[in-house]
Amino acid sequence: MIRDRVMLSLCIAVLATMALPVCAQMFPPPPPDARPAKVAAPFDMTGYWVSIVTEDWRYRMRTPPTGDYPGLFLNPQARQLADAWDPERDIAAGEECRGYGAGAIMRTPTRLHITWTDENTLKIETDAGTQTRNLRFGNPENTDGAGSWQGISRAGWVMQGQGGFGSGGQPSSGSLKVVTTDMRPGYIRKNGVPYSSNARVTEYFDLVTEANGDQYLIVVTLLEDPEYLLAPVLTSSNFRKQTDNKGWNPTPCTVR
């Protein structure tokens, strides 16, 4: 089932991070694919998707109260900032979008609209907060987005052999890896739990197709921040493919 695959994805992400130095020595990477990213894509992410919230409901479906941040390994400075969070101060400063940056947006209950801007740029729009992410493939020198809520995202396809997570669904033969840096400081959770401009977000996007034809986009996210976090934040978020844009409703950022 979807939850089982989510847990397996999380375990694989952790093990892959631990084993990366050893694997890099034992198995050198294949030569880069010279084809445009749109042509080389192992699966089609385009279309409309809707969040399926199956865990952390009270942190995702509503804004938690100040000081409520269990499960996050924060250093004293981060705890001090989180404990002092004042939503009215964010509103007065025009900082309502702090909870909608690249470090948190995929955990936000939202719909996604994914399209190709060109053959090497994948665009993800969210209706919650009306945010736009541009995932650029290859070695682009474009630094548009530096210092913004969504930062700069470098993307690449990670190919793998055919396989499965067991009965109930078949994964695609590859993943999309995205690394995002140069973000404007934001919130891990909307109640003021901070991440800094030094944070780094690594994401793996996988497509799973159920036996009945339903498609799910599983996004495993690793958020690292040397300024505020004692340990990375690892999450997995699920989105179900829609047949059309039903329910798509861009709304502004809110603090509550």
C-alpha positions in Angstrom: 0.0 0.0 0.0 1.0 3.7 -0.3 2.0 4.0 3.3 4.3 0.9 3.0 6.0 2.4 0.0 6.4 5.7 1.7 8.2 4.0 4.6 10.4 2.0 2.2 11.2 5.2 0.3 12.3 6.9 3.5 14.5 4.0 4.5 16.0 3.9 1.0 16.8 7.6 1.2 18.5 7.2 4.5 20.5 4.2 3.4 21.5 5.8 0.2 22.8 8.9 2.0 24.9 6.6 4.3 26.2 4.4 1.5 26.9 7.1 -1.0 30.7 7.5 -0.4 31.2 3.7 -0.6 29.0 3.2 -3.6 30.7 6.1 -5.5 34.0 4.2 -5.2 32.7 0.8 -6.1 30.3 1.8 -8.8 31.3 4.9 -10.9 28.3 6.8 -12.3 27.2 6.2 -15.9 28.0 8.9 -18.4 25.5 11.8 -18.4 22.6 11.6 -20.7 23.0 14.2 -23.5 19.3 14.3 -24.3 17.1 17.2 -23.2 15.5 16.4 -19.8 12.0 16.3 -21.2 13.0 13.7 -23.7 15.0 11.6 -21.2 12.3 11.6 -18.5 11.5 8.1 -17.3 8.0 9.1 -16.4 5.5 12.0 -17.0 5.0 14.3 -14.0 2.9 16.9 -15.9 -0.7 17.6 -15.0 -2.6 18.4 -11.8 -2.0 16.7 -8.5 -3.7 16.9 -5.1 -2.1 16.4 -1.7 -3.0 13.2 0.2 -2.4 14.0 3.9 -1.9 10.6 5.7 0.4 11.7 8.6 1.3 14.8 10.7 -2.3 16.0 10.2 -2.2 18.4 13.1 0.9 20.1 11.8 -0.1 20.3 8.1 -3.9 20.9 8.1 -3.7 23.7 10.6 -1.1 26.0 12.0 0.2 24.5 15.3 0.4 26.8 18.4 3.6 28.6 19.3 6.2 26.3 20.8 4.7 23.1 19.3 7.5 21.4 17.4 7.9 17.7 18.6 9.9 15.4 16.3 12.3 18.2 15.1 15.9 18.4 16.4 16.3 22.1 16.9 19.3 23.8 18.4 18.8 26.4 21.2 18.7 29.3 18.8 16.0 27.7 16.7 13.9 26.9 19.7 14.3 30.4 21.0 13.0 31.8 17.6 10.2 29.3 17.4 9.1 30.0 21.0 8.9 33.7 20.3 6.9 33.3 17.0 4.2 36.0 16.6 2.0 35.7 13.6 0.9 39.3 13.8 4.6 40.4 13.5 4.9 38.3 10.2 1.8 39.9 8.9 3.0 43.4 9.7 6.3 42.7 8.0 4.7 41.2 4.9 6.3 37.8 5.6 3.1 35.7 5.3 4.9 33.3 2.9 7.5 32.1 5.3 5.7 28.8 5.6 5.5 28.4 1.8 9.2 28.3 0.9 10.9 25.4 -0.8 11.8 23.9 2.7 8.1 23.3 3.4 5.8 23.8 0.4 5.6 20.1 -0.5 4.3 19.4 3.0 1.6 22.0 2.6 -1.9 20.7 1.7 -2.1 22.0 -1.9 -2.7 21.1 -5.5 0.2 21.1 -7.9 0.2 22.0 -11.6 3.3 20.7 -13.3 4.4 21.7 -16.8 7.6 22.0 -18.9 8.6 25.6 -19.4 11.2 24.4 -21.9 13.1 21.1 -22.6 15.3 21.5 -19.5 13.0 23.4 -17.1 10.2 21.7 -15.1 7.8 24.1 -13.5 5.8 23.3 -10.3 3.0 25.7 -9.4 1.1 25.4 -6.1 -2.4 26.8 -5.5 -1.7 27.1 -1.8 0.3 30.4 -1.5 0.4 30.7 -5.3 4.1 29.6 -5.4 6.2 28.7 -8.5 9.2 26.4 -8.5 11.5 26.1 -11.5 13.5 22.9 -11.6 16.4 23.3 -14.0 18.3 20.4 -15.4 21.9 20.1 -16.6 24.4 22.7 -15.4 22.4 25.9 -15.8 24.1 29.2 -15.0 20.7 30.8 -14.5 20.6 32.1 -10.9 17.0 33.5 -11.1 15.4 32.7 -7.8 18.4 33.2 -5.5 17.2 34.7 -2.3 13.5 34.0 -3.1 11.1 31.7 -1.2 11.8 28.9 -3.7 15.5 29.4 -4.1 17.5 27.8 -6.9 16.6 24.2 -7.8 19.0 21.9 -9.7 17.3 18.8 -11.1 18.4 15.5 -12.7 17.0 12.1 -13.5 18.2 9.2 -11.5 17.7 6.0 -13.6 17.3 2.6 -12.0 16.5 -1.0 -12.9 12.9 -2.2 -13.1 11.6 -3.4 -9.7 8.8 -3.0 -7.3 7.7 -2.3 -3.8 5.5 -5.4 -3.7 1.9 -5.9 -4.6 -0.5 -3.0 -5.1 1.6 -0.7 -7.3 4.4 -0.4 -9.8 7.0 2.3 -9.5 8.6 4.0 -12.5 12.1 3.0 -13.7 13.7 6.2 -12.4 13.4 9.1 -10.0 13.7 12.9 -10.2 16.4 14.3 -7.8 16.2 18.0 -7.0 18.6 20.0 -4.8 17.5 23.4 -3.7 19.7 26.1 -2.2 19.9 29.9 -1.9 16.5 30.2 -0.3 15.0 33.1 1.6 14.8 32.1 5.3 11.5 30.4 6.0 9.6 28.1 8.3 9.7 24.3 8.4 6.3 24.5 10.0 4.0 27.5 9.9 4.3 28.2 13.6 7.6 29.8 13.3 10.0 26.8 13.3 12.9 28.3 11.3 15.2 27.3 8.5 17.9 29.7 7.3 19.3 30.9 4.0 22.1 28.2 4.5 19.5 25.4 4.4 19.7 22.7 1.7 16.7 20.7 0.4 17.2 17.4 -1.4 14.1 15.8 -2.9 13.4 12.5 -4.7 10.2 12.4 -6.8 8.8 8.9 -7.7 5.8 7.9 -9.6 3.7 4.9 -8.5 0.8 3.5 -10.5 -1.8 1.4 -8.7 -3.4 -1.7 -10.2 -6.6 0.4 -10.9 -4.6 3.0 -12.8 -4.5 5.6 -10.1 -1.1 7.4 -10.1 0.7 8.8 -7.0 3.7 11.2 -6.9 5.7 10.4 -3.8 8.1 13.2 -2.7 10.8 12.2 -0.2 12.4 15.4 1.2 15.6 15.8 3.3 16.0 19.3 4.8 19.5 20.1 6.2 20.4 23.4 8.0 23.7 23.8 9.8 22.4 27.1 11.4 19.2 25.7 13.1 19.0 21.9 12.9 20.9 19.4 15.0 19.7 16.6 12.6 18.1 16.7 9.1 14.3 16.7 8.7 13.2 13.7 6.6 9.6 13.5 5.3 7.6 11.9 2.6 4.6 13.6 0.9 2.0 12.0 -1.4 0.1 13.5 -4.3 -2.7 11.8 -6.4 -3.0 12.6 -10.1 -6.1 14.4 -11.2 -7.8 14.0 -14.6 -8.3 17.8 -14.8 -7.9 21.1 -12.9 -11.0 20.5 -10.7 -10.4 22.2 -7.4 -7.4 24.3 -8.6 -7.8 27.6 -6.6 -4.7 29.8 -6.2 -4.8 31.5 -2.9 -2.4 34.0 -1.1 -0.1 33.0 1.7 -1.5 33.0 5.2 0.1 32.7 8.6 -2.8 30.7 10.1 
